[in-house]
Amino acid sequence: MPTGLDRLARDPHLQDLLRGRRFALLAHPASVTRGFVHVSDVLAALSLRPELILGPEHGYGGEAQDMIGVLDARDARGVRVRSLYGESTEDLSPRAEDLEGLDLVVVDLQDVGARYYTFVWTALLVLRACHARGVRLIVLDRPNPIGHTLVEGRLQDAAFRSFVGLEPVPVRHALTLGEILAHRAAIERLSDALSIVVGEREVPATFVMPSPNMPTLDTALVYPGGCLLEGTNLSDGRGTTRPFEITGAPWLDGRRLAEGLAATGLAGFVARPLTFSPTFHKHARQTCGGVQIHVTDPHAFRPYATYLALVALAHHHHPADFRFRTERYEFVDDIPAFDLLTGSAAARTRILAGDDPSEVARALAHVGEEERSIVEHARVEGARRAA
């Protein structure tokens, strides 16, 4: 099951794309071969040295928590690391001087199949910057760890695009990072700057955490729904050992929530009542009632619909205590985080109006022709840009 990086490690023709050229590397901790060799070590073994390293959200080393700005640094070999996640939207793109004199940028980032996960949008911003300066971008692509079949969630309305959804794709998109870049490159006429080194599409048997709160494949599987918790005052499981799988609050009745989820008719999971105490983040060191979502059938499980229903039930059961987040979220001050994540105000409005949780989940998770068309176009363009 080779990734794009595995192919680079063993294919002299691909290596020749880098030899004699000045290049930068955009990567993070999960940028490893199937044998767990990091891309930096693969390049070093081939006597290829990047001029610059670019680090996405959470940092090149993956140490930073969510929405924490990362400073520039140097890696273990002394290469300058330029952070692409600082304190403002301007910090999300490379500066002109970062790309000065470069021929290529090599991108190796593990995505997790949900549009909120920001690595693909960092890569798109880098592609735009490369195209503007005549620099080529090569993606060492990776499989979507939660599969290439199931799609959930509507596209964002234009006014609700942000760094957790820079351009329209479904919430659970069933695409690779390279395919999304190829889709946008075709639309924005950037294709002459993009090549994709594709690998096998089979879901990997192993999983390396690409960010601090994405520790396992189980986490990735619930994340297209679990990330919605960030837009509420429910714990999103940060500060526990099962982020996004565990949720709750000091005032929440976990047993009632579990029973409500069971009654929705949504399949592929069991919501188990529990109590927990996060060590940090929301409700730190407080005893919370809540549930853990155990996925029993990944093919039947619909994470986005499930967590929409969960949020709606939490509001329905505890209207005096539940609230949607109003604080600044991913550089946006004037739109609720839940709306940025869902792509419109519709879900939040319906939940606050007391609409039936099952109906909210089914309506908002529905995928139509527009969503399917984008997925198909991305797959076609990804194959077209394959190297």
LUMDOBA-968155 format. One line per 5 residues: number of its first residue (from 1); their letters; for each residue x, y, z of C-alpha. Coordinates in steps of 0.2 Angstrom, whole numbers, plus 2048, in hexadecimal, padded with zeros to 3 digits. Layout:
<migus>
NUM> a> X:Y:Z | ...
</migus>
This chain:
<migus>
1> mptgl> 800:800:800 | 80C:80E:7FB | 809:820:7FD | 810:82E:7F2 | 81F:82F:7FE
6> drlar> 822:81C:7FD | 822:81E:7EA | 82E:82C:7EB | 83A:822:7F7 | 83C:814:7EA
11> dphlq> 839:81C:7D9 | 849:825:7D1 | 83E:82D:7C4 | 834:836:7D1 | 844:83A:7DB
16> dllrg> 84B:843:7CB | 83C:84F:7CD | 845:856:7DC | 858:853:7D8 | 861:863:7D4
21> rrfal> 852:86E:7D9 | 84F:879:7E7 | 83F:874:7F0 | 835:877:800 | 82C:869:80A
26> lahpa> 81B:86B:812 | 818:85D:81E | 814:857:830 | 816:848:83B | 80B:83C:831
31> svtrg> 816:83F:821 | 81D:82E:823 | 820:81E:818 | 816:80E:81B | 826:809:825
36> fvhvs> 824:819:830 | 833:822:828 | 830:835:828 | 831:83E:818 | 840:849:81E
41> dvlaa> 849:839:821 | 844:832:810 | 84B:841:808 | 85B:841:812 | 85E:82F:80D
46> lslrp> 85C:834:7FB | 868:843:7FE | 85A:84F:7FB | 859:85E:806 | 84B:86B:806
51> elilg> 84F:87D:807 | 841:881:812 | 833:877:81C | 822:87D:81D | 817:878:82C
56> pehgy> 804:878:82C | 7F8:87A:83B | 7FF:871:84B | 810:874:844 | 81D:869:83A
61> ggeaq> 820:85F:84A | 80D:85E:84E | 80F:864:860 | 803:873:860 | 7F1:871:866
66> dmigv> 7E2:878:85B | 7E2:88A:856 | 7F3:88D:85E | 7FF:898:854 | 810:890:850
71> ldard> 820:899:84E | 82E:896:841 | 83C:88A:846 | 849:87F:83F | 848:86C:83E
76> argvr> 855:85F:844 | 860:862:835 | 860:874:836 | 853:878:828 | 849:887:82B
81> vrsly> 837:883:82F | 82A:890:82A | 819:88F:833 | 80A:891:829 | 7FF:892:838
86> geste> 801:8A2:842 | 7F6:8B0:849 | 7ED:8B6:83A | 7E6:8B1:829 | 7F6:8B8:821
91> dlspr> 800:8AB:82A | 7F7:89D:821 | 800:8A0:810 | 813:8A0:80C | 81B:8B1:80A
96> aedle> 822:8B5:7F9 | 834:8B4:800 | 830:8A2:806 | 82F:89C:7F4 | 83C:8A8:7ED
101> gldlv> 849:89D:7E3 | 83F:88D:7E5 | 83B:881:7D7 | 82F:876:7E1 | 825:873:7F0
106> vvdlq> 822:861:7F6 | 812:85E:800 | 810:84E:80B | 801:851:817 | 7F5:843:81E
111> dvgar> 7E3:849:81C | 7D5:841:826 | 7C7:843:81A | 7BD:852:821 | 7BD:863:81A
116> yytfv> 7C0:86B:82B | 7D1:863:82C | 7DC:872:827 | 7EB:869:81E | 7E3:869:80D
121> wtall> 7DF:87B:80E | 7F1:87F:813 | 7F7:875:804 | 7EA:87F:7F9 | 7F1:88F:7FF
126> vlrac> 803:889:7FB | 7FE:884:7EA | 7F6:895:7E6 | 806:89D:7EC | 811:891:7E2
131> hargv> 807:894:7D2 | 809:8A7:7D4 | 81C:8A6:7D5 | 81F:898:7C8 | 823:88B:7D5
136> rlivl> 81D:879:7D2 | 814:86F:7E0 | 815:85C:7E1 | 809:853:7ED | 80F:843:7F4
141> drpnp> 7FD:83D:7F6 | 7F5:831:803 | 7E5:827:805 | 7D6:82E:80E | 7D7:824:81E
146> ightl> 7C4:824:820 | 7C1:81E:80F | 7BD:823:7FD | 7AB:81F:7FC | 79F:827:809
151> vegrl> 79B:83A:807 | 792:845:813 | 78D:857:815 | 788:865:80B | 794:872:803
156> qdaaf> 797:882:80C | 78E:892:807 | 79A:89F:800 | 799:8AA:80F | 79E:89C:81B
161> rsfvg> 7AE:897:813 | 7BD:897:81F | 7CD:88E:823 | 7C2:87F:829 | 7BB:87F:817
166> lepvp> 7C4:88B:80B | 7BB:884:7FC | 7AB:87A:7F9 | 7AD:867:7FC | 7A1:85C:806
171> vrhal> 7A5:85A:819 | 7AA:848:817 | 7B1:849:805 | 7B8:837:802 | 7C7:83F:7F9
176> tlgei> 7DA:841:7FB | 7E3:851:7FE | 7EA:850:7EC | 7D9:84D:7E5 | 7D2:85D:7ED
181> lahra> 7E1:867:7E7 | 7DF:860:7D6 | 7CD:865:7D6 | 7D1:877:7DC | 7DF:878:7D0
186> aierl> 7D4:875:7C1 | 7C7:881:7C7 | 7D4:88F:7CB | 7DF:88B:7BC | 7EE:886:7C7
191> sdals> 7F0:875:7BF | 801:879:7B6 | 809:87B:7C8 | 802:86A:7CF | 808:858:7CE
196> ivvge> 802:84A:7D9 | 80C:83A:7DD | 7FD:82E:7E0 | 7FE:81E:7EB | 7F2:810:7EF
201> revpa> 7E1:816:7F4 | 7DF:808:801 | 7DC:80E:813 | 7EC:80C:81C | 7ED:7FE:82A
206> tfvmp> 7F7:80A:835 | 7F4:81C:83A | 801:829:83F | 7F9:838:848 | 7FA:847:83D
211> spnmp> 7F4:853:84B | 7F4:853:85E | 7E1:84E:85F | 7E1:842:851 | 7E9:833:859
216> tldta> 7E1:824:851 | 7D7:81F:842 | 7C8:81D:84D | 7C9:830:850 | 7CA:834:83E
221> lvypg> 7BB:829:83B | 7B0:834:846 | 7B8:845:842 | 7AD:84A:834 | 79F:84B:841
226> gclle> 7AA:84D:851 | 7B2:85D:84C | 7A0:865:84D | 7A3:865:860 | 7AF:873:85E
231> gtnls> 7A1:87E:85A | 798:87B:86A | 79B:87B:87D | 79B:868:87D | 7AC:860:880
236> dgrgt> 7B4:85A:870 | 7BE:84E:87A | 7CE:858:87A | 7D7:854:88B | 7D1:842:88A
241> trpfe> 7D9:833:881 | 7CB:832:874 | 7C9:843:86D | 7B9:845:862 | 7B2:834:867
246> itgap> 7AF:83A:879 | 7A3:849:87C | 799:851:88A | 798:85F:897 | 796:861:8AA
251> wldgr> 783:863:8A7 | 780:856:89A | 776:846:89D | 780:839:894 | 774:82B:896
256> rlaeg> 766:836:88F | 771:83B:880 | 775:829:87C | 763:824:87C | 75F:832:871
261> laatg> 76C:82E:864 | 767:81C:864 | 755:822:860 | 75A:82B:851 | 75C:81B:846
266> lagfv> 76E:820:841 | 778:811:83F | 78A:80A:841 | 78E:810:853 | 78A:80F:865
271> arplt> 78A:81E:870 | 78F:818:881 | 78C:823:890 | 79B:828:89B | 7A2:835:8A7
276> fsptf> 7B3:83D:8A4 | 7BE:84B:8A9 | 7C8:854:89C | 7DA:858:8A1 | 7DA:868:896
281> hkhar> 7CF:872:88A | 7BC:873:88D | 7B6:86F:89E | 7C7:86B:8A4 | 7C8:861:8B4
286> qtcgg> 7B5:861:8B5 | 7AB:851:8B6 | 7A1:850:8A6 | 792:845:8A1 | 792:83F:88F
291> vqihv> 795:831:883 | 7A2:829:879 | 79E:825:867 | 7A3:813:863 | 7A3:80F:850
296> tdpha> 79D:7FD:84E | 79B:7FE:83B | 7A6:80A:831 | 79C:807:821 | 78B:80C:829
301> frpya> 791:819:835 | 78E:82B:82F | 798:837:83B | 791:847:834 | 77F:842:836
306> tylal> 783:83A:847 | 78B:849:84F | 77E:855:848 | 771:84B:851 | 77C:84A:861
311> valah> 77E:85D:861 | 76B:860:85E | 767:854:86C | 773:85C:878 | 76A:86D:875
316> hhhpa> 759:865:876 | 75D:85C:886 | 766:86B:88E | 760:87B:886 | 765:886:895
321> dfrfr> 777:880:895 | 77B:87B:883 | 782:889:878 | 78B:88B:867 | 79C:893:868
326> terye> 79D:8A5:864 | 7B0:8A8:867 | 7BC:8AB:859 | 7BF:89B:84F | 7CC:898:842
331> fvddi> 7CF:8AA:83F | 7BD:8AF:83D | 7B4:8BA:84A | 7A3:8BD:843 | 79C:8AC:83E
336> pafdl> 798:89E:84B | 7A4:890:84A | 796:883:848 | 791:88D:838 | 7A3:88D:831
341> ltgsa> 7A4:87A:834 | 793:876:82D | 794:882:81F | 785:88D:822 | 779:893:830
346> aartr> 76C:885:82C | 771:878:839 | 774:884:847 | 763:88C:843 | 759:87C:842
351> ilagd> 761:876:852 | 75D:886:85C | 74B:885:855 | 749:874:85D | 748:86A:84D
356> dpsev> 748:857:84F | 75A:851:850 | 758:843:844 | 751:84E:837 | 75E:85B:839
361> arala> 76C:84E:837 | 764:846:828 | 760:857:81F | 771:85F:822 | 77C:84F:81F
366> hvgee> 773:84C:80E | 77E:84C:7FF | 777:852:7EE | 77D:853:7DC | 788:862:7DF
371> ersiv> 792:859:7ED | 793:849:7E2 | 799:853:7D3 | 7A7:85B:7DD | 7AD:84B:7E3
376> eharv> 7AD:843:7D2 | 7B6:852:7CA | 7C3:851:7D8 | 7C6:83F:7D4 | 7C8:842:7C1
381> egarr> 7D4:851:7C3 | 7DE:847:7D0 | 7E1:839:7C4 | 7E5:846:7B6 | 7F3:84E:7C1
386> aa> 7FA:83E:7C6 | 80D:83C:7C4
</migus>
